Amino acid sequence: MWFKQAQIFKFEEKIFFSAEELEGYLEQLPFTPCPSGLPISQGWIAPTEEEDDSLVFSVPGFLLICLQTEAKLLAATIVRQKLNEKIKEIQLKQDRKVSHKEKNALKQEVYNKLLPQAFGALYRTYAFIDIKNNWLILDTNNAKRTENFITFFKRSLSKIKIASPEIKKLSPILTDWLLNNSHPKSLNIEDTCVLQDPKQVERITRIQKQDLSAKYVQALLKNNFEISQMKMTWNDQITFVLKNDFTFQSLQYQDSVVELSDEDKSDAEEGSFKADFFIMSGLLTKMFQELLKILAKPTDKKG
């Protein structure tokens, strides 16, 4: 259980539920397969993906949950093709034009007819709750999946209030870290970044597997470009790309972390899952704590 992306939210009030109580809330909205006539179905499943396991996987200080979504895949080109066939049939048989309003009604009719035949794609969004710091950390930085998860989570726990931490403007900070070597000692700047001109946002330069201290990179930064995302390593343990919206992508856990997890694993699959999750959640929490102290606005230093 290793998150590949991450973004952090905070509970506006102290967490009021235990693992058992949280499971009680989630059990009200379990996942069920998508009915043939609906485009999407969502619900909670066991994070271990074992059918009879708990909907909340817990280790000391952390709770792991998983939202499963089944979405019907119906290509717009197929709908358009069938719609055009329907329109031509009406025009030929009735010798008249089809109005815009009628086209919209026909499009919905075609969509509803094709939907039961559409293939359903499953995807999962994991999140863990840091009880001590009052955080919710998602394993995604996709805007749509994030919105779906937060909306469904609030639906499951109607009293809950969640917000993103208030972060300083990151691009100037990341730019200064690279230009002046002023980044925290716990961070190493790697070989990848994205540069963007804040005055002309379409001006973007992507640099991969290059020395970011090279003169041509420095020249771009001095020519109005700023860093919108940059690859870094924290404490020689986690490598990631930090984006200017304070989301994290391409998380990689160094060999020392994986080896530490291997030492804690038992032969049982559950023990392996537990060791991975316990180590990952603890490390991510420590990293977020440190970064928030530096990057959060003064009123939000604790996230």
N, C-alpha and C positions, 0 to 999 in steps of 0.2 A: 504494500500500500504506500506508494510514493506519488505525491502530487507533482504534476508536470507544469501546472500553472498555479497562480495564487492571487487572490485579492482579499483584502481584509475589510470587514464591517465591524461595527461596535454596537452592542446592545445599549440603548440609552438608559436603561435601568438595570439594577443588579439582577443577574440570572436567578429566577425564582423556582426553577424546576430541577429535579434529580433525573438520573438516567431513566428510572422507572416511570416517572411522571411524564417525561418527554416522550417516551414510547407510547404512553397512553394517548397523548395528543396525536401522534403520527398514525396510530392505529385507526383513527377515524377516517383517514384518507389513504388507504393502501393502494398500491398499483393494481389495476385490472387491465387485461388486454383491451385494446381499442376496438369498440364495436364497429361493425362494417360500415355503418352510415355516418360515423364521426371522423373528422380529420386528425384528431389528436387525443391522447389519453395520458394522464400523469398520476403518479402516486409514489408512496414511499416503499422501498424494499430494504431488505437486510444488506448492510454494507459488505458483508462477507459473501453475498450472492447465494447463500444457502437458504433455501426456501423456509426452513423451520427455525432459523436463527432470529435473534432479536433485531428489531428495526433500529436499535441504538447500540453501537459497539463502544464499550467504554474501557478506558485505562485511567489510572489516577490523574485527575486534572483535565481530562479531555473526553469529548463525546463525538463519535463519528456517525454521520447519517448519509443517506443516499436517495436522491430523487431520480426515478426512472421515467422516461418519456418515450412514448411510441407515437411517431408522426407518420401519417400516410404520405407517400411520395407520389405525387401526380404531376407529371411534367406539363408545364404551360403549353408546350408545343402540341401535345396530344389534345388538350382541351380546345386549343385554337383550331386545330385540324377538324375535329368533330363539329365544332361550332360552325365553321365555314361550310361544311357539308350540309348541315341543317339549314343554314340560311339559303344556300343555293337551291335546296329542295323546295323550300317555301316559295322562292322567287319563280321557279319553273312551274310549279303546280298552281300557284295562285296569281302569277303574273303581277307581282307588286314588289315594292321595296320594303325592306324590314327596317322599322324605326330604331333609333338608338335605345329607347326604353325596352323595346321588344328584344333587341340583341342582348341586353343585360340579363333579361329574364331567361332567355334561351341559354346563355352562358352558365347561369346557375343551375339550370335543368340538366345540361350536359355534365357539369361538374358533379352533381348529386348522383347521376347515373353511373359515372365512371369510378366514383370514390370507393364503392365496395370491392372493386377489382384492384385497387391500388396496393402496392407493397408497403408494409409497415416497417419503418426503421426504428430500432431501439438505441437510445443513448442514455448515459447515466451522468449525473452531476453529483459529486461528493462534496461534503463540507464537514469541517470539524469545529466544535465549540470549545474554546479555551475558557474554562470556568473561572479561573483566577483573574484573568485580564478582561473578561466580559467581551470576548471577540467571537465572531463567526468568520471562518476562513474558507473560501470557496476554491475548489480545484478547477477554476475556469476564469478566463478574462474575456470571454465572448459576451458581448453586450446583451444579446437576446436570451442566451441561456441564463445569464445572471439575473435578468429581469424576471424570467420565468421562475427561477428558484426562489428569489426573494418574495415574489408575489404568493407563491404556493406555501412557503414557510409561514408567512404572515397569516395566510388562510388557515393553516393548521394550528397556529398559536395566536388567536385573535387579539390578545392583549399585548403582543410583542411590538416593540419599536426598535428599528434598526437604522443606522446611518453610516455613511462612509466617514472615516477620519478626515479632519480638515488639514490638508497638506499645503505646504508652501509651493510656490511655482517652481517646478523641478528643473525645467530646461536650463535656466541660468545657473542653478546649483551644480548640475551635472557638467555643464560647460566649464565652470570654474574648477571643478575637481580635476578635469583633464588638462586644462590650460596651465593651471598653477600647481598641479600635483598636491592639491589641498584635501583630497579625499580622506576619510577616516582610516586609521591604520589597520583596522580589521578588514578593509576592502582592498582587493586588487583589481585594477582595471585590466580587462582582457583585450581581445583583438577585434571586437565588432561593435559598431554603433550606427545610428541613423542621425544624419544632420538635416536640419530644416531651417529655412529662412523665415523668421517670425513675421516679417513684413510681406513676404511673398510665399505663402504656405505651399504653393505647388513646386517650389524649388526644394527638392529633396535629394540628398546624396546618401547612398547606402555603402558602408564600408565593412567588409568582411575579411577576417583572417589577415589583417594588416596591423602593423605597429601604429597605434593611435597617437604615439608621440612624434610621428614623422612630420617633417616640415610642411608637407602639402595639407595634412589634416589641420595642423595649427594655423596655417594660412586661411583655410576655410572658416575656422572659428573666429578669426580676427576680421573676417569679411562678412560679418552680420549673421553667419550661421550659428545655430545653437544645437545642442544635443537633445533629441527627442526621446531616444532610448539608447541604453548602453549595457554591454555585457560586463559583469563583474563577478568576483568570487568573494564570498564572505568566510573569513576565518579558515580558509583552505578546506572548507567543508561543503558549501553549497555554491554552485555557479548558476547564474541567472541573468536574464535580461530585464532591467528595470525600465519601465516606460514612464513617460511624463505624467500619466494619470495615476501613478503609484500602483500599477498592476505589474505582476511578475510573470514572465513566460520563459519557456525552455529551461525549467529547473533541472539541474543535474546534481546528483549527490556523489561526492568524491569517494574514492575507494576506501578511505579511512572510515567513512560513515557506514558504508555497506558492510565492511568487515566488522564494525561494532555491532551492527544488527545481526550478523551471522553468529556472533558469539552468544547473543541472547536468545537465539532460536532453539525451539525444541523440535523433535521429530514430527510432531503433529502440525497439520496445516494451520490450525487456529493459532498455535503458538508462534508460527512464522509470521502470520498476519499481524498478530498483536505486537511482536517485537518491532516490525517495520513501522507500524503506526505510532507506537510509543516514541521511538527515536525521531521519526520525521516530525511529529507534532511538537516535540520539545525543542528541536533545533529551529524549526520555522518560527516558533514563538520567540525564542531568544533573538533571532535575527530581526524580526519585526519590532521587538522592544527597542533594540539599538537604533534601528533606522528611524523609528518614530520620534525618538528623543532628538534626532538631528533634523528631521524633515517635516514633522508636524508643526502646525501653528502653535503659538504659546498656550492657547486655551485647550489644546488637544494633545499634549505631550504624552499622555498615557494611553492614547488611542481610544 
